Amino acid sequence: MSWMEKARSTVGAAVAPSKPGPASSTQSASSSLRVYNALKEFLWLTSDVPRPRLLDLGPAWQSTINFFIEKGYRVTTDDLLRTWKDYKVGEEERLRSTMNAENADRISLAELADAFLTTALQYPEQSFHGVLAWDLFDYFDTEMMPRVIGRLFQLLQPGGSVLTLFHSRPAERFQRYRVIDGQNIEVVAAPTLCVHARVLQNREIMDMFSEFRSSKTFVGRDQVREGLFLK
C-alpha cells in the first residue's frame, strides 16, 4: 500500500468520549516545546474522515483534548502506562502475599500482561481512526509490548494510524506530553511513574509494527525518533 493512498472506512462502532477528570491547563515550570513533525501527517491521515475517533494513551491534558475536539474529533483518553503500573504493583503484592518465599520471585510478567489486557483497552474492534501512543513503548515490559501493539491493531479502522515517540538514549527523566497546536507539543517533566526500560533500534521498531502496512519515522533535533504506523 502506498503511503500517499489514504485507505478510509467510516464504518465502526461509536465510542463515547471518556470523562477526562481533572486536567491541568497550567504550564509546568519544568517544560519545553518540541516540534512534532509526525503530528502533521497524523492529522492529514484523518483529514477526510467525518468525526474521526481518537484514542489518547497518555494523561488527560485539557489542551490536547481541546485541540482535537475543535478539529471535530471524538476523543477517548486512557492513561495506559499508569494503569499498567498500578495493576502490576497490585498484582505482584497480592501474589507475593499468597506465595511462599521460594516462589515469590517467579511471577510471570507474561501472565500478568495477559490478565491485564482482559480488562484494559476493552473497546470494540475498529473503534478508532488514530492512536496517540507517545513514548510508552520505551517503558513497557518486553512481554507487554507485542500484546499492546496487537490490541491497538485490532482497535484501529483500516487506514488508521498509531503515533509514537522513541528515545535514542535512556531518558534522563520521566516526561509527559500534551498537544499545543498542529505541529508542536509541550514536554512536561513529571514524577517518575516507570523507569525507562530500553532503547529500541530502528529495525526493532519496524519488527514490532510489522503487522502494519506502512510506516514513517522522523528524527528530531533532540534525537528522539517519531514513528507513524498505518494499518
N, C-alpha and C positions, 0 to 999 in steps of 0.2 A: 504494500500500500504506500503510495506517495504521501509524504508529509503534507504536501500542499492540497491534497484532496481531503476535505473535511467530511468524513463519514458521519452522517447525522441520523438520529432516530428520535422522535418526540414521544414514543410510546414508553410508558413506565409508570410505576406506582408513585402516587404523590406522597411527598414527605413533609410533614408539618415541621416548621422551624422549631428547634429546641428552645427552651427557656434559658437564655444566657446567664441569668442571675447577675450578681454584681460584676460589672465590667469596667475597669478603670479607664478613664479618658485622660487622666493626668500623666504627662510625660515624666518618666523616671529621671532622676538626677544622673543616673548612670546609663545612658542610652545613646544611640547614634543612628543616623540614617544610612541606609545601604541601597544602592541601585540594584534592583532585582530584574535582570534582563529577561528571564524566562516568564515573568508575570505578564508581560505584554502579549506574548504568544499564547499563554494560557487563556487570557481574556479573549483573544482573537478566535480561538477554537470554539468558543461558545457564543460568538457574536451573532450567529444566525439562528440561535435557539430561543424560542419564546419562553420566558420564565425559567431559565436553567436552574438546576438544583445543585447546590454546593455543600460538600462536607468538609468542615474545617476541623482538623485533628489537633489543634492547639487550644489554648485557653480562650475564653470568650471575651475578646477585646472589642469594646464598643466601636472603635474606629474601623476595625476590619468588617464588623457586621454592617455598619452604616454604609461603608464603601460599596459592598456588594448589593445590599438591598436597594441603594439608589440606582444601581445599574440593572435592576429588575430580577436579581437572583433570589431564590428561596434558600436560606442559609440554615444549616444544622451544625451545631458545634458539639464536639466530643473530644475532650482532653484525654486522648488515649494513653499517653505516656504516664500521666498522673494516675489514671485508673488502673493501669497495669502495675505500677509500683505499689499502690495501696493494696491491690489484690495479692500480689506476690508476697509482700511482707506479712499480710494477714494469714495467708495460707501456710507460709513457712513456719510461722509461730504456732499455728494450730497443729500442724503435722508434728513438729518437734515436741509439743506437749503430749502427744499421744503415742510417740515412738520411744523406744529405749535408746540409751546413749549410743549403742553400737550402730544403729541405723539412722541416727539423727542427721547425718551428712549425706544421705543417699536420696534426697528429694530430687525427683526428676523434673528438670525445667521443661522438658518436652511435654510431660503430663500436665504440668501447671499451665503451659501455654494452651494446650487443647481444652482444658477445663475453663480457662479464662474466656476463650472465644465461643464458648457455649452461651455466654451472656453478653459479651462485648460485641460491638459492631453488628448488632442484630437489626439490620434493615433489609427490606425486600431486595431481591436481585435487580440490578439495573435501575437502582433508585436515583443515581447521581450522574451529573454530566462532568463534574470536576471534584478533585480531592486536593486539599492543601495538607501535605504531609510534613512540611517544614523539615527539620533535621532529626526527626525521631528515629530513623533507621540507624543513626550513629550511636544511639543509646539502647536500643533493644537488644536483648539476649539473642544469641545465634539461633536458638530454637524458635524465637518469636518472629523473626524477620520473614521467612518464607510463608509462614502461616498468615501473617497480616497482609502481605502483598497478594497472596492468593485470594483472600477475602475481599480486598479492595478491587481486584479484577472482577469479581462476581458482582460487586455493587455498582460498577460503572456501566453506563449506557455504551453501546458501540460508538466509537469515536470520542468517548470520554477520556480524560487525562488526569494524571497524578503529577503534582508539582512538588519538588523536593529540594533539599539542600544537603550537601555532604562536605564535611571538614577535611582539608588536606593534611591536617596535623591535629593531634589531640586538642580539643577546645580548652582554653585556659580557664574558662568559667562557664557556668550554665547560663544559657540565654533563651529568651522567648522572642517572638516576632509578631508584629502587627502591621497591617497594610495602611499606608498613608495615602497613596494615590496609585495611578495605573502603572508606575514603574519604580516606586520607592517603598521600602518597608523600614520600620523602626526596629532596631535590635536593642532589646531591653535586658539588662542584667537581672537575674532572678535568683532566689535561694536555690541551692543545688537540690534538684529532685532526683537525678540519676547521674552516675559518673560516666563520662564519655567512654564507650566500650571499645571502639576500634576506628581505624582509618581504612576506608574501603577504596581500593584501586578502581580505576575506570572499568576494567574488564570484569571485576567482581560485581560492580553495579549493573553492568549490562546483563550479566548472567542472572542476577536476582530478578530483573524485569524482563526476562527472555520471553515470557508469555505475551507481552505487549507487542503490538505490531511495529511501532516506530518509536524513536527516542531522539531527543536533542539534549545536549549538555552545553553549558556556558561556564566559563571560569572567570570569577570576578577578580577585581584588583586585590582583594583580601585572600585570594587563592581558595575561596570556598566554591565548590562546584555546584552549579544548579542543574537539576535534572527535570526533564519534562517527558513523560511517558504516555503514549497514546494507545488506547485499546483498539 
